[in-house]
């Protein structure tokens, strides 16, 4: 069994925040792969289903971000799973919108949700880092992550969520390399490239000489 935990903050106020892309990721997996209904459990909401031959529990901790580890620990403990069975989906300031990376283990880099999970279950879980970009100044980070995804970037985030859902079966099988390949293939070309029309090819120069000018054309050329 695998546990996929998406990080975010509960309530409609935060639903479209950049900080909530982890929630969005597991919600997309649930919708695309026919998981059961979301139910209240483990101080969060869970949905059960299968990805390939693997049973997967999707979890959205409802403890607010900085206590996410409490919910994750309860779910792992109930099913007698260790952190090797856990994958966490979270926002990443150091990646631009429309990009993401898979990572096994590592530090929390100041992310409060990861910090809490590490405190409760250790650091050796897998992470899917979903880029949200950086505002450019440290003092702007809180407002940035708690700001809504702008309309101009909704298409990029939708592509990312689709790629996660498409690769979720490989992730459930523990094949991080395959998951990474699916991400790279799906997101290899920026969305703007597809929207830019190709320039028509220019006609090659002709080897034929220009036709002779008529008497009227020669007169016009004299006074041009």
C-alpha contacts under 8 A as a table, 3 or more apart, distances in Angstrom:
res1	aa1	res2	aa2	distance
1	X	54	X	6.19
1	X	55	X	4.99
1	X	56	X	5.68
1	X	57	X	7.58
1	X	85	X	7.08
2	X	54	X	7.34
2	X	55	X	6.45
2	X	56	X	4.75
2	X	57	X	6.25
2	X	85	X	5.00
2	X	86	X	6.24
2	X	87	X	7.90
2	X	172	X	6.43
3	X	56	X	5.84
3	X	57	X	4.93
3	X	58	X	6.06
3	X	59	X	7.23
3	X	76	X	7.57
3	X	85	X	6.00
3	X	86	X	4.89
3	X	87	X	6.36
4	X	26	X	7.27
4	X	56	X	7.10
4	X	57	X	6.19
4	X	58	X	4.88
4	X	59	X	6.15
4	X	86	X	6.00
4	X	87	X	4.93
4	X	88	X	5.94
4	X	89	X	7.49
5	X	22	X	7.70
5	X	26	X	7.27
5	X	58	X	5.90
5	X	59	X	4.63
5	X	60	X	5.98
5	X	61	X	7.60
5	X	72	X	7.30
5	X	86	X	7.38
5	X	87	X	6.24
5	X	88	X	4.81
5	X	89	X	6.21
6	X	21	X	7.76
6	X	22	X	4.05
6	X	23	X	4.65
6	X	24	X	7.55
6	X	25	X	6.66
6	X	26	X	5.76
6	X	58	X	7.69
6	X	59	X	6.29
6	X	60	X	5.41
6	X	61	X	7.56
6	X	88	X	5.81
6	X	89	X	4.69
6	X	90	X	6.36
7	X	19	X	7.82
7	X	20	X	6.36
7	X	21	X	7.36
7	X	22	X	4.51
7	X	23	X	5.51
7	X	60	X	6.40
7	X	61	X	6.80
7	X	65	X	6.78
7	X	68	X	7.31
7	X	88	X	7.30
7	X	89	X	6.23
7	X	90	X	5.49
7	X	113	X	6.76
8	X	19	X	5.89
8	X	20	X	4.12
8	X	21	X	6.98
8	X	22	X	5.98
8	X	23	X	5.55
8	X	60	X	7.42
8	X	61	X	7.47
8	X	62	X	7.95
8	X	64	X	6.97
8	X	65	X	5.87
8	X	90	X	7.81
9	X	14	X	6.11
9	X	15	X	7.60
9	X	19	X	7.64
9	X	20	X	6.41
9	X	61	X	7.98
9	X	62	X	6.61
9	X	63	X	7.58
9	X	64	X	4.82
9	X	65	X	5.70
10	X	14	X	6.65
10	X	15	X	7.33
10	X	62	X	5.41
10	X	63	X	7.61
10	X	64	X	6.40
11	X	14	X	5.89
11	X	15	X	6.39
12	X	15	X	4.92
13	X	16	X	7.92
14	X	17	X	5.26
14	X	20	X	7.03
14	X	146	X	7.18
14	X	148	X	7.86
15	X	20	X	6.48
16	X	20	X	6.61
16	X	21	X	7.94
16	X	147	X	7.91
16	X	148	X	5.05
16	X	149	X	6.16
17	X	20	X	5.30
17	X	21	X	7.37
17	X	145	X	6.61
17	X	146	X	5.26
17	X	147	X	5.11
17	X	148	X	4.04
17	X	149	X	5.91
18	X	21	X	5.83
18	X	91	X	6.96
18	X	132	X	6.35
18	X	144	X	7.55
18	X	145	X	5.11
18	X	146	X	6.24
18	X	147	X	6.21
18	X	148	X	5.79
18	X	149	X	5.56
19	X	22	X	7.51
19	X	90	X	7.64
19	X	91	X	5.78
19	X	145	X	4.98
19	X	146	X	5.92
19	X	147	X	7.97
20	X	23	X	5.39
20	X	24	X	6.53
20	X	90	X	7.69
20	X	91	X	7.27
21	X	24	X	4.79
21	X	25	X	6.11
21	X	89	X	7.80
21	X	90	X	6.45
21	X	91	X	5.99
21	X	130	X	7.26
22	X	25	X	5.13
22	X	26	X	6.66
22	X	88	X	7.82
22	X	89	X	4.69
22	X	90	X	4.55
22	X	91	X	6.47
22	X	130	X	7.81
23	X	26	X	5.59
23	X	27	X	6.15
23	X	60	X	6.18
23	X	89	X	7.81
24	X	27	X	5.07
24	X	28	X	6.10
24	X	161	X	7.46
25	X	28	X	5.21
25	X	29	X	6.41
25	X	89	X	6.96
25	X	161	X	5.66
25	X	164	X	6.97
25	X	165	X	7.55
26	X	29	X	5.01
26	X	30	X	6.15
26	X	58	X	6.32
26	X	59	X	7.56
26	X	60	X	7.81
26	X	89	X	7.81
27	X	30	X	5.12
27	X	31	X	6.22
28	X	31	X	5.15
28	X	32	X	6.04
28	X	161	X	6.61
28	X	162	X	7.52
28	X	165	X	6.46
29	X	32	X	5.29
29	X	33	X	5.89
29	X	35	X	7.99
29	X	164	X	7.59
29	X	165	X	4.95
29	X	168	X	7.24
30	X	33	X	5.52
30	X	34	X	5.94
30	X	35	X	4.82
30	X	36	X	7.59
30	X	47	X	7.12
30	X	49	X	7.80
30	X	58	X	7.64
31	X	34	X	5.67
31	X	35	X	6.65
32	X	165	X	6.97
33	X	49	X	7.80
33	X	50	X	7.82
33	X	51	X	7.42
34	X	49	X	7.14
35	X	47	X	6.20
35	X	48	X	5.60
35	X	49	X	4.50
35	X	50	X	7.30
36	X	47	X	5.48
36	X	48	X	5.44
36	X	49	X	6.20
37	X	47	X	5.75
37	X	48	X	7.74
38	X	45	X	5.88
38	X	46	X	5.25
38	X	47	X	4.68
39	X	45	X	5.21
39	X	46	X	5.32
39	X	47	X	6.48
40	X	43	X	7.16
40	X	44	X	5.79
40	X	45	X	4.51
40	X	46	X	6.47
41	X	44	X	5.38
41	X	45	X	5.53
41	X	46	X	6.32
42	X	45	X	7.30
42	X	61	X	7.74
42	X	71	X	5.36
42	X	72	X	7.60
42	X	74	X	5.72
42	X	75	X	5.82
43	X	61	X	6.26
43	X	62	X	6.01
43	X	63	X	6.53
43	X	70	X	7.91
43	X	71	X	5.36
44	X	59	X	6.79
44	X	60	X	5.46
44	X	61	X	4.15
44	X	62	X	4.45
44	X	63	X	7.00
44	X	71	X	6.46
45	X	59	X	5.78
45	X	60	X	5.20
45	X	61	X	6.51
45	X	62	X	7.12
46	X	57	X	6.62
46	X	58	X	5.36
46	X	59	X	4.59
46	X	60	X	6.44
47	X	57	X	5.94
47	X	58	X	5.17
47	X	59	X	6.84
48	X	55	X	7.54
48	X	56	X	6.03
48	X	57	X	4.77
48	X	58	X	6.31
49	X	55	X	5.96
49	X	56	X	5.57
49	X	57	X	6.68
50	X	53	X	6.66
50	X	54	X	5.50
50	X	55	X	4.47
50	X	56	X	5.53
51	X	54	X	5.40
51	X	55	X	6.49
51	X	56	X	6.74
51	X	168	X	7.08
51	X	169	X	4.89
51	X	172	X	6.42
52	X	169	X	5.78
52	X	172	X	7.87
52	X	173	X	7.87
54	X	172	X	6.41
54	X	173	X	6.88
56	X	172	X	7.26
59	X	72	X	7.80
61	X	64	X	7.17
61	X	65	X	7.92
61	X	68	X	5.65
61	X	71	X	5.56
61	X	72	X	7.18
62	X	68	X	7.53
62	X	71	X	7.79
63	X	66	X	7.71
63	X	67	X	5.53
63	X	68	X	5.90
63	X	70	X	7.83
63	X	71	X	7.17
64	X	67	X	5.90
64	X	68	X	6.48
65	X	68	X	5.32
65	X	112	X	6.34
65	X	113	X	4.90
66	X	69	X	7.87
66	X	112	X	4.93
66	X	113	X	5.06
66	X	115	X	7.58
66	X	116	X	5.92
67	X	70	X	5.85
67	X	71	X	7.62
67	X	113	X	6.82
67	X	116	X	5.76
67	X	117	X	7.92
68	X	71	X	5.62
68	X	72	X	6.47
68	X	113	X	5.54
68	X	114	X	7.86
68	X	116	X	5.97
68	X	117	X	6.23
69	X	72	X	5.00
69	X	73	X	5.88
69	X	113	X	7.13
69	X	114	X	7.72
69	X	116	X	4.71
69	X	117	X	3.73
69	X	118	X	7.20
69	X	119	X	7.14
69	X	120	X	5.64
69	X	121	X	7.47
70	X	73	X	5.26
70	X	74	X	6.35
70	X	116	X	7.63
70	X	117	X	7.36
70	X	120	X	6.88
71	X	74	X	5.27
71	X	75	X	6.43
72	X	75	X	5.26
72	X	76	X	6.22
72	X	117	X	6.98
73	X	76	X	5.21
73	X	77	X	5.94
73	X	117	X	7.70
73	X	120	X	6.27
73	X	121	X	6.39
74	X	77	X	5.13
74	X	78	X	6.09
75	X	78	X	5.28
75	X	79	X	6.55
76	X	79	X	5.49
76	X	80	X	5.88
76	X	81	X	4.89
76	X	82	X	6.46
76	X	83	X	7.66
77	X	80	X	4.85
77	X	81	X	6.24
77	X	82	X	7.90
78	X	81	X	7.80
81	X	84	X	7.82
81	X	85	X	6.33
82	X	85	X	5.94
82	X	86	X	7.48
82	X	121	X	7.88
83	X	86	X	5.14
83	X	121	X	6.33
83	X	122	X	7.23
83	X	123	X	7.98
83	X	124	X	6.25
83	X	125	X	5.16
84	X	124	X	6.64
84	X	125	X	5.53
84	X	126	X	7.50
85	X	125	X	7.36
86	X	125	X	5.46
86	X	126	X	6.33
87	X	125	X	6.00
87	X	126	X	4.57
87	X	127	X	5.47
87	X	128	X	7.26
88	X	125	X	7.46
88	X	126	X	6.25
88	X	127	X	4.78
88	X	128	X	6.17
89	X	127	X	5.93
89	X	128	X	4.80
89	X	129	X	6.32
89	X	130	X	7.27
90	X	127	X	7.44
90	X	128	X	6.44
90	X	129	X	5.51
90	X	130	X	5.98
91	X	129	X	5.90
91	X	130	X	4.79
91	X	131	X	5.94
91	X	132	X	6.24
92	X	95	X	5.86
92	X	129	X	5.45
92	X	130	X	5.33
92	X	131	X	4.72
92	X	132	X	5.83
92	X	133	X	7.26
93	X	96	X	7.38
93	X	131	X	6.11
93	X	132	X	5.52
93	X	133	X	4.94
93	X	134	X	5.08
94	X	131	X	6.82
94	X	132	X	7.78
94	X	133	X	6.15
94	X	134	X	6.50
95	X	99	X	6.25
95	X	100	X	6.72
95	X	130	X	7.22
95	X	131	X	4.21
95	X	132	X	6.33
95	X	133	X	5.44
95	X	134	X	7.82
96	X	99	X	5.86
96	X	131	X	4.93
96	X	132	X	5.53
96	X	133	X	4.11
96	X	134	X	7.42
97	X	130	X	7.74
97	X	131	X	4.81
97	X	132	X	4.60
97	X	133	X	5.52
97	X	153	X	7.44
97	X	156	X	6.72
97	X	157	X	6.97
98	X	130	X	7.95
98	X	131	X	6.42
98	X	132	X	7.77
98	X	156	X	4.86
98	X	157	X	5.82
98	X	159	X	7.21
98	X	160	X	5.95
98	X	187	X	7.44
98	X	190	X	7.83
99	X	130	X	6.49
99	X	131	X	5.29
99	X	160	X	7.06
99	X	187	X	7.21
100	X	128	X	6.98
100	X	129	X	5.27
100	X	130	X	4.48
100	X	131	X	5.38
100	X	160	X	7.60
100	X	183	X	7.79
101	X	128	X	5.82
101	X	129	X	5.17
101	X	130	X	6.87
101	X	180	X	7.25
102	X	126	X	7.40
102	X	127	X	5.83
102	X	128	X	4.63
102	X	129	X	6.25
102	X	176	X	7.05
102	X	179	X	7.90
102	X	180	X	6.44
103	X	106	X	7.54
103	X	126	X	5.78
103	X	127	X	5.17
103	X	128	X	6.43
103	X	129	X	7.58
104	X	124	X	6.74
104	X	125	X	6.18
104	X	126	X	4.30
104	X	127	X	6.18
105	X	123	X	5.53
105	X	124	X	4.30
105	X	125	X	5.25
105	X	126	X	5.63
105	X	127	X	7.17
106	X	123	X	6.26
106	X	124	X	7.10
107	X	123	X	6.90
108	X	111	X	5.40
108	X	112	X	7.57
108	X	114	X	5.17
108	X	115	X	5.38
108	X	118	X	7.74
110	X	115	X	7.09
111	X	114	X	5.48
111	X	115	X	6.07
112	X	115	X	4.90
112	X	116	X	6.18
113	X	116	X	5.27
113	X	117	X	6.36
114	X	117	X	5.06
114	X	118	X	6.03
115	X	118	X	5.26
115	X	119	X	6.27
116	X	119	X	5.13
116	X	120	X	6.54
117	X	120	X	5.24
117	X	121	X	5.97
117	X	122	X	7.12
117	X	123	X	7.95
118	X	121	X	5.41
118	X	122	X	4.39
118	X	123	X	5.06
119	X	122	X	6.08
122	X	125	X	7.60
130	X	160	X	7.89
132	X	145	X	7.92
134	X	137	X	7.80
134	X	141	X	7.23
134	X	144	X	7.72
135	X	138	X	7.77
135	X	140	X	6.21
135	X	141	X	6.32
135	X	144	X	6.43
136	X	140	X	7.55
137	X	140	X	5.53
137	X	141	X	6.94
138	X	141	X	5.44
139	X	142	X	7.25
140	X	143	X	5.66
140	X	144	X	6.14
141	X	144	X	4.94
141	X	145	X	6.16
142	X	145	X	5.51
142	X	146	X	6.16
143	X	146	X	5.23
143	X	147	X	5.83
144	X	147	X	5.08
145	X	148	X	7.93
149	X	153	X	6.66
149	X	154	X	6.68
150	X	153	X	5.52
150	X	154	X	6.57
151	X	154	X	5.23
152	X	155	X	7.24
153	X	156	X	5.30
153	X	157	X	6.47
154	X	157	X	5.22
154	X	158	X	6.09
155	X	158	X	5.05
155	X	159	X	6.30
155	X	191	X	7.79
156	X	159	X	5.21
156	X	160	X	6.41
156	X	191	X	6.85
157	X	160	X	4.97
157	X	161	X	6.20
158	X	161	X	5.14
158	X	162	X	6.11
159	X	162	X	5.08
159	X	163	X	6.18
159	X	186	X	7.95
159	X	187	X	7.42
160	X	163	X	5.11
160	X	164	X	6.28
160	X	187	X	7.35
161	X	164	X	5.08
161	X	165	X	6.22
162	X	165	X	5.13
162	X	166	X	6.06
163	X	166	X	4.96
163	X	167	X	6.15
163	X	182	X	7.03
163	X	183	X	5.72
163	X	186	X	6.06
163	X	187	X	7.54
164	X	167	X	5.22
164	X	168	X	5.89
164	X	183	X	7.11
165	X	168	X	5.09
166	X	169	X	7.36
166	X	182	X	7.52
167	X	170	X	5.52
167	X	171	X	6.41
167	X	178	X	7.83
167	X	179	X	5.17
167	X	182	X	5.90
167	X	183	X	7.15
168	X	171	X	4.91
168	X	172	X	6.13
168	X	179	X	7.28
169	X	172	X	5.11
169	X	173	X	6.37
170	X	173	X	5.08
170	X	174	X	6.50
170	X	175	X	5.30
170	X	176	X	7.05
170	X	178	X	6.16
170	X	179	X	5.49
171	X	174	X	5.14
171	X	175	X	5.50
171	X	176	X	5.83
171	X	178	X	7.81
171	X	179	X	5.78
172	X	175	X	7.45
175	X	178	X	5.43
175	X	179	X	6.34
176	X	179	X	4.97
176	X	180	X	6.06
177	X	180	X	5.06
177	X	181	X	6.27
178	X	181	X	5.01
178	X	182	X	6.31
179	X	182	X	5.18
179	X	183	X	6.33
180	X	183	X	5.07
180	X	184	X	6.13
181	X	184	X	5.06
181	X	185	X	6.06
182	X	185	X	5.17
182	X	186	X	6.01
183	X	186	X	5.22
183	X	187	X	5.90
183	X	188	X	7.98
184	X	187	X	5.29
184	X	188	X	5.36
185	X	188	X	5.31
186	X	189	X	7.81
187	X	190	X	6.83
189	X	193	X	6.64
189	X	194	X	7.80
190	X	193	X	5.55
190	X	194	X	7.37
191	X	194	X	5.51
191	X	195	X	6.72
192	X	195	X	5.08
192	X	196	X	6.32
193	X	196	X	5.28
194	X	197	X	7.57
213	X	216	X	7.93
213	X	217	X	5.67
213	X	218	X	6.02
214	X	217	X	5.14
214	X	218	X	6.22
215	X	218	X	5.15
215	X	219	X	6.31
216	X	219	X	5.13
216	X	220	X	6.35
217	X	220	X	5.08
217	X	221	X	6.22
218	X	221	X	5.11
218	X	222	X	6.40
219	X	222	X	5.26
219	X	223	X	6.93
220	X	223	X	5.55
220	X	224	X	6.24
221	X	224	X	5.16
